[in-house]
Amino acid sequence: MEINVRNRKIWWIASYPKSGNTWVRMFINAYLTGFPLDINSGFQYVLGDNNSNVFQICSPRPYMDLTEVEQVFLRPAVLIHFLTLSTAQHVCLKTHHARVNVDDIPLIPASMSAGGVYIIRDPRDIVISFADHMAESIDDTIKFMNTKEYVLKHNKTNLIHVLTTWSLHVQTWTDKNNKIPITIVKYEDMLANPEGAFRVILKALGFDTIDEDKFEFAIKETRFSNLQAIEAKTGFREKGQGQKFFRKGEAGQWKGVLTANQIRQIEEDHKEVMRKFGYNPVKISRVA
């Protein structure tokens, strides 16, 4: 079949960091290739939108030297490069960017987008994984997650993701998004019923039919315990400052980790969006 580059679009796998985005990316790669999972392979169907090689191709200077503003200005060229050189009909990209404009430049341009999936996770659990990933304290991470101007910079590449607050990040991809069809999937549903959740995800990413053999293979390959075992054996190039990337893969761990004051702060910062998605405040009986 001849591929029409002019009609090519981007399917997005989007989330706030440490919400299951990488897990989804690994599943799609295993489903499409049918090969045993190599979490460090450079030959993957789903790439990150902050791919340093693509930025370097589009930049007249070393990508490590690009300022945050220059990265934003280069972003349209980077996305066009992804679209132009893909061997598939469409492109699937992972992103942690909020769906916002910076200096009138859309980080997630509707004109280039076919649709996608947004993965949401309880922020009380996110803060634990995110703090470990960045080697920051939980209290500081709580502050980051409620900072409107928060920009996450990759320590190895200097490339950024514009996050804003957790609540605003969710809103930009969900209730404030009218131009790109987005399916919302909860991380907790991925844990409780991976078969059901990943069927929804495939449909959200434009897969009209599902190959059952490939689907079962991908489910097996990307069980959280298998991802942990692979990382323990080979390491993972996307690991942050913590000891490992695939830490727990659990829902509700915050109940035994966060102090009462930390829980209250997160719930106060994000109560509106948390309630909307079923992450309800709890009555706290223990002493902070």
WOLIN-V624195 format. One record per residue. N is the residue number from 1. RES is the residue in one small letter. PSI is psi as a letter, one per 40 degrees, with the letter a starting at -180 (* if undefined). Layout:
<<N/RES/PSI> <N/RES/PSI>>
//
This chain:
<<1/m/h> <2/e/h> <3/i/h> <4/n/h> <5/v/d> <6/r/d> <7/n/e> <8/r/h> <9/k/i> <10/i/h> <11/w/h> <12/w/h> <13/i/h> <14/a/i> <15/s/i> <16/y/i> <17/p/i> <18/k/f> <19/s/e> <20/g/e> <21/n/d> <22/t/d> <23/w/d> <24/v/d> <25/r/d> <26/m/d> <27/f/d> <28/i/d> <29/n/d> <30/a/d> <31/y/d> <32/l/d> <33/t/d> <34/g/e> <35/f/i> <36/p/i> <37/l/h> <38/d/h> <39/i/e> <40/n/e> <41/s/h> <42/g/e> <43/f/g> <44/q/i> <45/y/d> <46/v/h> <47/l/i> <48/g/i> <49/d/e> <50/n/f> <51/n/h> <52/s/d> <53/n/d> <54/v/d> <55/f/d> <56/q/d> <57/i/d> <58/c/e> <59/s/h> <60/p/e> <61/r/i> <62/p/h> <63/y/d> <64/m/d> <65/d/e> <66/l/h> <67/t/i> <68/e/d> <69/v/d> <70/e/d> <71/q/d> <72/v/d> <73/f/d> <74/l/e> <75/r/d> <76/p/d> <77/a/d> <78/v/d> <79/l/d> <80/i/d> <81/h/d> <82/f/d> <83/l/d> <84/t/d> <85/l/e> <86/s/i> <87/t/e> <88/a/i> <89/q/d> <90/h/i> <91/v/i> <92/c/h> <93/l/i> <94/k/h> <95/t/i> <96/h/e> <97/h/i> <98/a/i> <99/r/g> <100/v/i> <101/n/h> <102/v/h> <103/d/f> <104/d/e> <105/i/h> <106/p/h> <107/l/d> <108/i/g> <109/p/h> <110/a/d> <111/s/d> <112/m/e> <113/s/h> <114/a/d> <115/g/a> <116/g/a> <117/v/h> <118/y/h> <119/i/h> <120/i/i> <121/r/i> <122/d/h> <123/p/d> <124/r/d> <125/d/d> <126/i/d> <127/v/d> <128/i/d> <129/s/d> <130/f/d> <131/a/d> <132/d/d> <133/h/d> <134/m/e> <135/a/f> <136/e/i> <137/s/i> <138/i/d> <139/d/d> <140/d/d> <141/t/d> <142/i/d> <143/k/d> <144/f/d> <145/m/e> <146/n/f> <147/t/h> <148/k/d> <149/e/e> <150/y/h> <151/v/h> <152/l/h> <153/k/h> <154/h/h> <155/n/d> <156/k/d> <157/t/e> <158/n/e> <159/l/i> <160/i/i> <161/h/h> <162/v/h> <163/l/d> <164/t/a> <165/t/i> <166/w/d> <167/s/d> <168/l/d> <169/h/d> <170/v/d> <171/q/d> <172/t/d> <173/w/e> <174/t/c> <175/d/e> <176/k/e> <177/n/h> <178/n/e> <179/k/e> <180/i/h> <181/p/h> <182/i/h> <183/t/h> <184/i/h> <185/v/h> <186/k/h> <187/y/d> <188/e/d> <189/d/d> <190/m/d> <191/l/d> <192/a/d> <193/n/g> <194/p/d> <195/e/d> <196/g/d> <197/a/d> <198/f/d> <199/r/d> <200/v/d> <201/i/d> <202/l/d> <203/k/d> <204/a/d> <205/l/e> <206/g/e> <207/f/h> <208/d/d> <209/t/i> <210/i/h> <211/d/h> <212/e/d> <213/d/d> <214/k/d> <215/f/d> <216/e/d> <217/f/d> <218/a/d> <219/i/d> <220/k/d> <221/e/d> <222/t/f> <223/r/i> <224/f/d> <225/s/d> <226/n/d> <227/l/d> <228/q/d> <229/a/d> <230/i/d> <231/e/d> <232/a/d> <233/k/d> <234/t/e> <235/g/i> <236/f/h> <237/r/e> <238/e/e> <239/k/h> <240/g/b> <241/q/e> <242/g/i> <243/q/d> <244/k/i> <245/f/d> <246/f/g> <247/r/c> <248/k/d> <249/g/f> <250/e/i> <251/a/h> <252/g/e> <253/q/d> <254/w/d> <255/k/d> <256/g/e> <257/v/d> <258/l/i> <259/t/i> <260/a/d> <261/n/d> <262/q/d> <263/i/d> <264/r/d> <265/q/d> <266/i/d> <267/e/d> <268/e/d> <269/d/d> <270/h/f> <271/k/d> <272/e/d> <273/v/d> <274/m/d> <275/r/d> <276/k/d> <277/f/e> <278/g/e> <279/y/g> <280/n/i> <281/p/i> <282/v/i> <283/k/h> <284/i/h> <285/s/d> <286/r/i> <287/v/h> <288/a/*>>
//
